[in-house]
Amino acid sequence: MNEVVSKEKDKGLGKKRGRKRKDEKVVYELNRGQTKFFVDLSKEKVPLEKVFDLLAKSNEKDYGREVTFKDIALFGIDKIIDKDLDRLRDGSLSEMEKVDKARDEYNQKNGTRLSMGEFLVKKLSIN
């Protein structure tokens, strides 16, 4: 019985449960086995209208098959460049993560090791 439990833990099935610590970083693991993706635009009215407009315009034609959302998405994916990825990364940051990023960049640029409090005092010019 102990062998079964230890094998499950080795496979990652025995993960810790409960709340994560505040200083614990979340590591994103890409699941390459995933083959289906769903986009729920029910709460985003402006992007949904844009999708409908694109579908309507792209299907105003006399010949050829119907253009689907999948066609539009795959076409758009080919147009994404590294600069767009940087904007996506920056857009995914919370307010506190933006402050952490600014502190890390400041420390790296100036060769210092300021704590969050010291960095904020310096940036806000508080004496």
Order of alpha helices (4+ residues) and beta strands (2+ residues): alpha-alpha-alpha-alpha-alpha-alpha
